[in-house]
Amino acid sequence: MEVPGLAHNLTSPLSPCEGMIKDLSLDAIQLRDGNKSQDGSISEMEELPVPQSIKISNITCDSFKICWDMEARSKERITHYFIDLNKKENKNSNKFKHKDVPTKLVAKAVPLPMTVRGHWFLSPRTEYTVAVQTASKQADGDYTVSEWSEIVEFCTADYSMVHLNQLLEKAEVIAGRMLPFSVFYRNQNKEYFDHARDMQDNRMLPSVKDNSGSHGSPISGKLEGIFFSCNTEFNTGKPPQDSPYGRLRFEVQADALFNPDTNLYFGDFYCMYTAYHYVILVLAPKGSPGDDFCKQRLPALDITDNRFLTCKQDDAAGLLFHHAQDVILEVIYTDPVNLASGSVAEISGHQLMSLSTVNAKKDPSCKACNISVGR
């Protein structure tokens, strides 16, 4: 489902002050206890205008613009806005986990719309509720406040290209030297391959990527593809014989999926509370639907010169392929793959389920693979 760009209940036209944008910087926003009115430091409510028709726009993964309409009465007395921002209740959330602390923002009464930004209280792809009060600060430091506005909902966006390039730079730091490889491989159970033969015309078909990796990744739950691996063991130069995904392995020559007619994109960089780091790459045949999807959302990589996965033409040997040694590559191929293009055989090692990355959650405390936006 596409992330919405506006609040759910936008019913009025944009304010005429839309062009007078005031960026509410981190210094201008302060956390504040939202229950002050109960202990006497905020005076009883007086006739200040109540914000109407709240409008949320220009939503990113860690910021949004907010604007509203107000009656003219007592408007000149307004000195501050109180913004009540909360993560929307999730009925499926872990009831034993600490609840998120509601965020009360206090901002000076600047021209609207204003930008609210801050990665410590906004996360990507997260639903929030917001309500607003107008307030007038008194000489004694107390506040006169209006009634709360209606509550509106909005959802923050995915990582932008800027954020993904920051992740890309971090991944490049630890990618390590390049090792040669010759095949892509995919492990699954017998039922998977039987289904591909009997029900899918002998083809493996793309499916929607799960929610593993960074919470703000624009490919999670959206991009359709088939996961492959290409990492090799340092001592043998061959794929490892263990896998968390199944005892049957499909192998295909690298040039069948990766060649000059393929575009390569950086998708994500993450870890799962372990020393291992994962880089998600996308291989998309040029001009394919997967290629069109990635062009708008992911950093493109030069297939002959990058730190993760390369394909280079050699006059004598043909195409040569290399992968990064110090990260585990998860390669998503966006088109169907016919089983006849490769071979299926049983691995000699073990099925190590503990190494599975299916719906794996990223470690938000890792300094190597996190950036300064919502995780």
KOLFIFI-235833 format. One record per atom (N, C-alpha, C): x, y, z; residue in one letter. Coordinates in pm, whole numbers, plus 50000, padded with zeros to 5 digits. Example, Ala and Ser with C-alpha at 12.3 -4.5 7.8 and 13.67 -1.06 7.14 Angstrom:
# residues 2
513194943150780A;512304955050780A;513204967050780A;512854977550708S;513674989450714S;512905000350787S;
END
This chain:
# residues 375
500844988150000M;500005000050000M;500885012350000M;500555021549915E;501335033749907E;501145041850033E;502245048050080V;502145056550198V;501425069450161V;500375073350235P;499645085550201P;500495097850217P;500265107950135G;501035120350142G;500345131250218G;499055129350253L;498315139650323L;497525133350436L;497065141750528A;496245136650636A;494955130850580A;494325121850659H;493165114550610H;491945123450593H;491845134350668N;490595141850665N;490785156250617N;491565157850513L;491735171150456L;490455175150383L;489755185050435T;488465188550376T;488405202950331T;489365211050368S;489305225150331S;490485228750244S;490395239450167P;491505243350081P;492695247950164P;493825248250101L;495035252650171L;494885267050216L;495525269850328S;495485283350381S;496145293050284S;495675305450277P;496325315150189P;497735318450232P;498105314250353C;499465317050398C;500405305550363C;499985296750268E;500795285150232E;502205289050193E;502365300450129G;503695304350083G;504575309750192G;504005312950308M;504785318950416M;505275307950509M;506145299350458I;506545287450532I;507605291150636I;507335287250759K;508305289050866K;508785275450909K;510065272550895D;510615259650932D;510815259251083D;510065250551149L;510185249151294L;511395240351321L;512535246251350S;513785238951365S;513815231451496S;514845223151513L;514965215351635L;515105224451756L;515735235951739D;515885245151852D;514565251451890D;513665252851795A;512405259751821A;511355250651882A;511585237351874I;510635227851931I;511205222352060I;510395222152166Q;510825216552291Q;509785206852342Q;510235195752402L;509305186552463L;508725192952587L;507435190752611R;506785196952725R;505695187752778R;505495187652910D;504445179752972D;503095184752927D;502275175752870G;500985179852818G;499895180552922G;500175177953049N;499135178053152N;499275189653248N;499935200253207K;500175211553296K;498885217753344K;497835217253263S;496585223653301S;495975217253424S;496395205053457Q;495835198253571Q;496515201953701Q;497715207453694D;498395210753818D;498505225753841D;497845233653760G;497745247953789G;498705256853716G;499705251453644S;500655260253576S;500095265453446S;498995259553397I;498275265153283I;496895269053334I;496495281153311S;495255286153370S;494045279953303S;492855282653363E;491615277553306E;491445282553164E;490785274753079M;490645278052938M;489825290652919M;490295299352830E;489585311452795E;489275311052647E;488685321852598E;488185321852461E;489295324652360E;490155315052340L;491115315652231L;490575307252117L;490875310851992P;490335303251879P;490875288951876P;489975279651847V;490345265551836V;490775262751692V;491945256651671P;492365253151535P;491325244251467P;491015247451342Q;490015240051265Q;490645234951136Q;490105223951085S;490525218350955S;492035216850947S;492585208751037I;494025206451039I;494455200250906I;495515205450849K;496045200550722K;497505196250740K;497805183950704I;499165178650709I;499655176650566I;500835181550534S;501355180350398S;502865179050401S;503455177250282N;504915176450267N;505535166650367N;504935154750374I;505365144850472I;506625137650422I;507625136750510T;508825128650483T;508915117950591T;510045110950596C;510185100550697C;510385106350837C;510785119150848D;511005124950980D;510575139550990D;509615143650907S;509115157350916S;507755158350848S;507045169150879F;505795172150810F;505485186950829F;504645192250740K;504155205850755K;502725205350807K;502405214750894I;501075215050952I;500505229150941I;499215229950910C;498525242650895C;497075240550936C;496415251050976W;495015250151014W;494345263650996W;493025263751005D;492235276050999D;491855280151141D;491665293451161M;491255298451293M;490295310051276M;489405311451373E;488565323351377E;489435335451413E;488965347151376A;489755359351396A;489795363851542A;488795359751624R;488695364751761R;489935360951843R;490445370851914S;491585369052006S;492825363351939S;492845364051805K;493975357951735K;495305364751770K;495225377951795E;496445385451825E;497035381551961E;496255374852047R;496745371052179R;497545358152176R;497495350852065I;498165337852059I;499675339652055I;500355333452149T;501825333952153T;502465320552121T;501735309552143H;502295296152125H;501255286452070H;501775275552013Y;500925264351973Y;501385252052052Y;500435244352103F;500725231552166F;500295220552068F;501225211752034I;500965201051939I;501075187652011I;500005180052009D;499955166852073D;500135156251966D;501295149951966L;501665140451861L;501835126651923L;501135116751871N;501185103251925N;501205092851814N;501915081951839K;501815070651746K;500425064751757K;499855061451642K;498515055751641K;498535042051706K;497515039351786E;497425026451855E;497395014951755E;498195004851783N;498224992851698N;497694981251780N;496544976151740K;495904965451817K;496714952751818K;497664951551723N;498494939551718N;499844941351787N;500044952951851S;501334955651913S;501534947052037S;502774945252075N;503114937052191N;502664944052318N;501694938152388K;501134944952505K;502094945152624K;503164937052617F;504134936952725F;505274946852701F;505304952652582K;506364962152548K;506014975852604K;507054983652638H;506834997352684H;506065005152579H;505065012352619K;504335020852526K;505165033152492K;505005038052370D;505705050252332D;505185061952413D;506095070352459V;505705081952537V;505095092352443V;503895097352471P;503305107652386P;504205119952381P;504255126352268T;505115137952249T;504265150552247T;504545159652340K;503905172652342K;504925182952294K;504615189652187L;505515199652130L;504975213552159L;505885222552198V;505525236552221V;506275244952120V;505545252752043A;506165261051939A;505655275251950A;506515284751921K;506075298651915K;505095300351799K;504225309951812A;503175312051712A;503785318651588A;504325310251501V;504945314951377V;503905314451265V;504165321151154P;503235320251040P;503075305750994P;501875302450953L;501575288950907L;501655288150754L;501945276150699P;502245263650768P;503655263450824P;503875255350925M;505215253850981M;505645239350967M;506955237450965T;507505224150950T;507875218651087T;507415206651116V;507785199651238V;508735188551197V;509915188551255R;510885178251218R;511625173651343R;512015161151343G;512795155751453G;512825140651450G;514035134851429H;514115120451414H;513955113051547H;514015120451661W;513875113451788W;512415110551823W;511465117051755F;510065113851783F;509265110451659F;509875110551542L;509195106351420L;509965094951355L;509265084451319S;509855072951252S;509235071251114S;509965065351019P;509395063150885P;508225053350889P;507365054350791R;506285044550770R;505485041850897R;505195052350970T;504505050851098T;503265059751101T;502155054451150E;500925062151159E;500905070151290E;500535082851279Y;500475091751394Y;499115098551401Y;498775103151521T;497635112151540T;498195125351591T;497515136251553V;497975149451596V;496765158251625V;496885166251731A;495885176351766A;496625188851810A;495955200351801V;496615213251827V;495765221751920V;496435229052010Q;495835239752090Q;496525252952058Q;495795263952067T;496435277052069T;496585281252214T;497625289152241A;497925292952379A;498425307352385A;498175313552500S;498655327152524S;499445327052655S;500735330252646K;501565330152764K;501355342852845K;501115341252975Q;500835352553064Q;502125357653128Q;502035369053190A;503205375353252A;503815366753362A;502955358953431D;503455350553540D;503985337053491D;504005334953359G;504505322553303G;503455312053278G;502235314053329D;501145304853301D;500625306853160D;499835297153113Y;499265297952979Y;497755297552985Y;497135305852903T;495735304252871T;495655296452740T;494835286052738V;494815277252622V;493405275652567V;493325272252441S;492055269252377S;491675254752401S;490495251052354E;490155236952349E;491075230152246E;491225216952261W;491995209452161W;491225209052029W;491965208851921S;491355207251789S;490885192851771S;490275190251659E;489985176451622E;491295168851606E;491235155751618I;492405147251598I;492455142651453I;493595144351389V;493765139651252V;494875129151249V;494885121151145E;495855110451131E;496685112551005E;497935107951011F;498785108050892F;499835097150908F;500505094050800C;501535083750802C;502815089550743C;503925087750813T;505205092650762T;505645084450641T;506585089850568A;506985084050439A;508185074650454A;508565068550341D;509765060150334D;511015068950335D;512165062150347Y;513435069150325Y;513445075250186Y;513975087250176S;514155093650047S;515485089249986S;515745093749865M;517015090649800M;518195095949883M;518015107249947V;519065113050031V;519425103450145V;518405098250213H;518655089050324H;519295076050275H;518835070950161L;519405058550108L;520865060350068L;521205072050017N;522615074649984N;523485075350109N;522895079950220Q;523635079650347Q;523885065250392Q;522865056750379L;523045042550410L;524075036150318L;524015039650190L;524955034450091L;526395037750131L;526635050050171E;527985054150210E;528465046250332E;527565043850427K;527945035950544K;528275021550505K;527495015950414A;527735002150371A;529065000950298A;529415010950221E;530675010650146E;531875009850239E;531755015850358V;532875016150452V;533285002150497V;532294993250514I;532614980050570I;532504968750467I;532334971850340A;532094961450238A;533274952050221A;534484957050240G;535664948450227G;536094946350083G;537054937450066R;537594935149931R;536624926549850R;536864925949720M;535974918849629M;536514904849601M;535594895149601L;535934881349570L;535204876849444L;535824868049364P;535154863449241P;534024853549273P;533004853449189F;531964843349199F;531444840549058F;530684829649044S;530224826048909S;528744822448903S;528094820249021V;526684816449019V;525884824249123V;524614826549091F;523634830649191F;522894818049237F;522484817749362Y;521794805949412Y;520644809849505Y;519664800849512R;518474803249594R;518044790149658R;517984789849790N;517574777949863N;516104778549901N;515404767449883Q;514004766249923Q;513714751649954Q;512494748949997N;512104735150026N;511564728349899N;511354715449909K;510904707749793K;509544712649742K;508644716249834E;507314720749796E;507364733249709E;508314742049738Y;508454754449659Y;508774751149514Y;509764742549494F;510164739449356F;509114730949284F;508444721949356D;507354714249296D;506234723549248D;505924733649330H;504874743149293H;505284751149169H;506554755149163A;507044762649047A;506924754248919A;507224741448929R;507154732848811R;505714730248768R;504864727148867D;503514722448836D;502504733648815D;502684744748885M;501664755148884M;502114768248820M;503394769948797Q;503904782748747Q;504714781048619Q;504384770748543D;505024768648412D;506544767548425D;506984760348530N;508414757748554N;509194770548586N;508504780448641R;509154793248669R;509054796748818R;510084803348868M;510004810148997M;509494824248969M;508444828249040L;507814841149014L;508154851249124L;508264864049088P;508524874449189P;507384875049291P;507724878149416S;506744880549521S;507134893249596S;506184898849670V;506424911449739V;507444909549850V;508424918349854K;509464917549958K;508844919050097K;509374911450192D;508884912150329D;509364925050397D;509174925950529N;509524938150603N;510864937350673N;511744928850627S;513074928150687S;513874940650654S;514864943550739G;515744954850714G;515274967750776G;515704978850718S;515374992050772S;513884994550764S;513345000450870H;511905003050875H;511465012750765H;512375021650725G;512035031550625G;512335027650482G;512735015050461S;513105010650325S;511925011850229S;512115018450115P;511015020150019P;510665007549941P;511444996749957I;511144984549883I;510354974449967I;510374975750100S;509664966250185S;508164967150164S;507554955650138G;506124955250117G;505664961049985G;506604964549896K;506234970949769K;506894964449648K;508214962849653L;508934957549538L;508684942449526L;508424937849404E;508284923549377E;509574918249316E;510034906949369G;511264901149318G;511514887349376G;512644881549338I;513074868449385I;514434870149452I;514554865549576F;515814866749648F;516824856349601F;518044861149577F;519174852449547F;520354856249636F;521264846749650S;522544849349717S;523664847349616S;524834852949652C;526004850749566C;527294849749647C;527194851549779N;528404850949862N;529064837149852N;530374837249857T;531144824749850T;531994823349976T;532424811050002E;533324808650114E;534734812650075E;535424819050168F;536754824450138F;537734813350100F;537634801850167N;538644791350145N;538374782850022N;537104782149977T;536784773649862T;536414781549736T;535974793849754G;535504801649641G;534154797249591G;533474788349666K;532184783149624K;531094787249724K;529824786149686P;528754789349781P;528824780449904P;528444785650021P;528434777450142P;527414766150130P;527634755350203Q;526734743850195Q;525614744150299Q;525604754250383D;524534756050480D;523594767050432D;522324766250473S;521354776650437S;520184776350536S;519614787950570P;518434788150657P;517124786150582P;517164785350450Y;515914786250373Y;515434773050312Y;516234762450318G;515804749750260G;516984741550214G;516774728550199R;517874719650163R;518064718350013R;517114723349934L;517274723049789L;517764736649740L;518714736249648R;519314748749599R;519224749449447R;518694760849401F;518714763949258F;519944772449231F;520764768249135E;521944775849094E;521804779748948E;522204792148917V;522154797148780V;523434804948754V;523964803848634Q;525164811448599Q;524904826348615Q;525894833248667A;525714847348702A;525264855848584A;525754852948465D;525434861448351D;523974860148306D;523264849948356A;521854848648320A;521004859548387A;521464864248502L;520724874548576L;521424888048574L;522734888048561F;523534900248577F;524424901848455F;524114912048375N;524844914448251N;524634929048211N;525234933548102P;525094947748063P;523664952148036P;522724942848021D;521314946448001D;520534947048133D;521274946748243T;520664947148377T;521094959748449T;520154966148519N;520494977248607N;520604972248750N;521514978648825L;521794974648963L;521484986449055L;520774983549166Y;520364993949260Y;520724989849404Y;521044999849484F;521244997649628F;519894998649698F;519554988449780G;518244988049843G;518234990449993G;519244985350065D;519204986550212D;520524981750271D;520724985150399F;521904981150476F;521444979450619F;521654967450677Y;521124965150811Y;521864953650879Y;521604952151009C;522054940551084C;520944936451179C;521084924551239M;520044919051328M;520644915851464M;521214925651530Y;521794923751663Y;522934913651661Y;523614912451548T;524764903451535T;525904911051469T;527044904351456A;528194910551390A;528044910851239A;527094903051185Y;526914902551041Y;526114914650992Y;526544920050880H;525774930850817H;525304926250679H;524114930650644Y;523484926650519Y;523294938850428Y;523554936850301V;523284946950199V;522284941150101V;521184948250080I;520194943949981I;520434951449851I;520604943949743L;520784949449610L;519634944749522L;519314952649420V;518244949049327V;518814948149187V;518594936849122L;518934935048981L;517644935748901L;517574945248809A;516354947148730A;516704947848582A;516164938948501P;516374940148355P;515944954048308P;516754959948223K;516474973648177K;515104974648112K;514354984648154G;513034986948097G;511924978648156G;512234969948251S;511224961448313S;510424969448416S;509254964348460P;508504971248567P;509324973048694P;510154963148728G;511004964548845G;512024975648829G;512544977048707D;513494987748678D;512825001448692D;511615002748640D;510885015348651D;510615018848796D;510265008948877F;510025011149020F;511285016349089F;512415009949063C;513655013349133C;514225026849091C;514055030448964K;514595043148915K;514095054948996K;512865054149044Q;512255065249117Q;512615065249265Q;513175054049316R;513265052549461R;514635048849515R;515495042649432L;516745037049483L;517955042849412L;519085044049482P;520335048349417P;520815037749317P;521105042149197A;521635032949096A;523145031249115A;523635019149088L;525065016149099L;525625012848961L;526865016648939D;527585013048817D;527924998148826D;527454990048733I;527664975548744I;529144971748732I;529954980548676T;531384977448661T;532244983148772T;531674992248853D;532504999248951D;531665003149073D;531534994049167N;530894996949295N;531504987649399N;531144989349526R;531814982149634R;531124968949672R;530064965149599F;529274953649642F;529194942149541F;528894945449418L;528614935149317L;528964940849179L;529904934349110T;530344939848981T;530284929348871T;530114934548750C;530124926548628C;530994934048528C;532134928148492K;533074934848402K;533404925948283K;533554932548171Q;533894925348047Q;535394923448037Q;535824910948016D;537224907847993D;537364902347851D;538294907847775D;538424903947634D;538664889047618D;539404883147710A;539734868947697A;538714859847764A;538254863947885A;537414854947965A;535924858047958A;535554868647894G;534144872547890G;533764880448014G;532564878548065L;532104886048182L;532704879948310L;533234888748395L;533774884648524L;532954891048635L;532714883348742F;531824887848849F;532544887548984F;532274897749066H;532864898549199H;531824903349299H;531964898649424H;531074903149532H;531894907849651H;531324916249735A;532004921249854A;532174909949956A;533334909550020Q;533644898650112Q;533004900450249Q;532934912750300D;532634914950442D;531174918350472D;530294917550374V;528864918950398V;528144907350330V;526984903750384I;526164893250322I;525214900050224I;525314896350098L;524494902549995L;523184895049978L;522084902449978E;520774897049944E;520364903849814E;520334896149707V;520114901549573V;518684898349529V;517934908749497I;516554907049451I;516534908549299I;516094897949231Y;515924898549085Y;514444900649057Y;514114910648974T;512724915148965T;511874908248858T;512454899148779D;511684892048676D;511554877248710D;510604870148648P;510524855548667P;511814848748620P;512114837348679V;513294829448641V;512854815148614V;513164810348494N;512804796748456N;513784786948519N;513244776248578L;514104766148639L;515014759448537L;514614759748410A;515434753548306A;516724761348281A;516794773648330S;518004781648310S;519124777748406S;518824769248505G;519824764948602G;519574750648644G;520004747348764S;519844733648814S;519444734048961S;518724723649005V;518304722349144V;518954709749202V;519614711349317A;520254699949383A;520214701949533A;520394691049607E;520374691749753E;521744695849806E;521744704449908I;523004708549970I;523454697850069I;524744697650096S;525294687550187S;525324692350331S;525114705450352G;525194711150486G;523884710750561G;523724720350653H;522564720750741H;521644732350704H;520374731050749Q;519424741950733Q;519424749850864Q;520184760750867L;520384768550989L;519304779350998L;518184775751061M;517034784751066M;517354797751139M;518294797351232S;518614809351311S;519194820551226S;519674817351107L;520284827351019L;519284833550922L;518044829650931S;517034835050840S;516834849950864S;516634857350755T;516364871750766T;514924875050731T;514044865150724V;512654867650689V;512014876650795V;511534888250753N;510914898150841N;511804902150958N;513124901050940A;514054904351048A;514044919351077A;514084922851203K;514074936851244K;515494942051260K;515714954051212K;517024960151218K;517364964451360K;518624962751398D;519114967351528D;519204982551525D;518364989751601P;518375004351595P;519555010751668P;520325002651742S;521435008251819S;522775007051749S;522804999951636C;524074997851565C;524545010751499C;525745015251534K;526265027751478K;526745025951334K;527055013351298A;527605010851164A;526545012351054A;525275008651085C;524285007850977C;523035016351001C;523095025751096N;521965034751118N;522335049051082N;521355056551038I;521535070651005I;520635078951095I;520835092051097S;520125100751190S;518755104851140S;517945094651112V;516505096551090V;515835085051160V;514505084751160G;513805073651224G;514305060451169G;514385050351255R;514965037551215R;514065029751122R;
END
